[in-house]
Amino acid sequence: MLWRAEDFDQTIASAKAEALGYAAEQPDMTFAGLVQAYRLFDEPRHGAEVFSLVRESGLEAQNLPDFDTGKERQGDTSSDA
């Protein structure tokens, strides 16, 4: 979701309200309590970065934990060339 807000607290409040409303409309969904915010550095346009999450770790890449549960709503785009 894209929110115009004065600060992160306002953004988080908007995101939480949206998530709670969405989850309430879904019979098999519960809001887990996690919302995140990301400040856009560019105006929304084709190719603009709208979310980024970078984690620092002392682990080698092959030793990083796998956070996927197998039930994420995401897809493999490696065949889309």
Secondary structure, DSSP 4 states (H G I P E B T S, - for coil): -----SSHHHHHHHHHHHHHHHHHH-TT----S-------SS-S-TT----------SS-GGGS-----S--S----TT--
